[in-house]
Amino acid sequence: MAGTHIEAKNKGNAMYASDVAQRHFSAAVAEAETSGLGHEAVCRALLSLVISKYLETRSIADIQAELRFIAENCDPDTDFMFMRP
């Protein structure tokens, strides 16, 4: 997800969590398409895996709140309203 930039140093290059996720997501979608599975099935499977991983350290209510936030803000044509301090 863009905006989720958790920086780690890797041989002098800045790497972000979003870069790692994008690389693996793209590979999974490409493999699914090549195998004839389509991207819908792999996206659903990846979402399920993410939720399972979250459940190891987060409450159900917390995960539901995050998913609700993402769902309510997934329209690429809608500007985000950010609070200013």
C-alpha positions in Angstrom: 0.0 0.0 0.0 1.4 3.4 -0.9 2.0 5.5 2.1 3.1 2.6 4.2 6.8 3.3 4.1 8.6 1.4 6.8 12.2 2.0 5.9 14.9 -0.6 6.3 18.5 -0.3 5.1 19.5 -3.0 2.6 23.0 -2.8 1.3 22.9 1.0 1.4 19.6 1.2 -0.5 16.4 2.3 1.2 13.7 -0.3 1.0 10.1 0.2 2.0 7.5 -2.3 3.1 5.3 -1.3 0.2 8.1 -2.1 -2.2 8.5 -5.6 -0.8 4.8 -6.2 -0.8 4.4 -4.9 -4.4 7.2 -7.2 -5.7 5.6 -10.3 -4.1 2.1 -9.3 -5.0 3.0 -8.8 -8.7 4.8 -12.1 -8.8 1.8 -13.9 -7.2 -0.7 -12.3 -9.7 1.6 -13.1 -12.6 2.0 -16.8 -11.5 -1.8 -17.1 -11.0 -2.5 -15.6 -14.5 0.1 -18.0 -16.0 -1.5 -20.9 -14.2 -4.9 -20.0 -15.4 -6.2 -19.1 -12.0 -6.8 -15.5 -12.6 -6.0 -12.6 -10.3 -9.3 -12.7 -8.3 -8.5 -16.1 -6.7 -5.0 -15.1 -5.7 -6.1 -11.7 -4.3 -8.7 -13.5 -2.2 -6.1 -16.0 -0.9 -3.6 -13.2 -0.1 -6.2 -11.2 1.7 -7.1 -14.3 3.8 -3.4 -14.8 4.6 -3.0 -11.2 5.7 -5.9 -11.4 8.0 -4.6 -14.7 9.5 -1.3 -13.1 10.1 -2.9 -10.0 11.7 -4.9 -12.3 14.0 -1.6 -13.4 15.6 -1.1 -10.0 17.2 -4.2 -7.9 16.7 -7.7 -8.0 18.0 -10.6 -8.8 15.7 -12.1 -5.4 16.3 -8.8 -3.7 15.3 -8.6 -5.8 12.1 -12.3 -5.0 11.3 -11.7 -1.3 11.8 -8.7 -1.3 9.5 -10.6 -3.3 6.8 -13.5 -0.9 7.1 -11.2 2.1 6.8 -9.6 0.6 3.6 -13.1 -0.2 2.2 -14.4 3.2 2.8 -11.4 4.9 1.3 -10.7 2.7 -1.7 -12.2 5.0 -4.4 -9.2 6.3 -6.3 -11.2 9.3 -7.5 -11.9 10.6 -4.0 -9.6 12.9 -2.2 -8.6 12.0 1.3 -9.4 14.4 4.1 -6.4 14.7 6.5 -6.5 16.3 9.8 -4.0 19.0 10.4 -2.5 19.6 13.9 
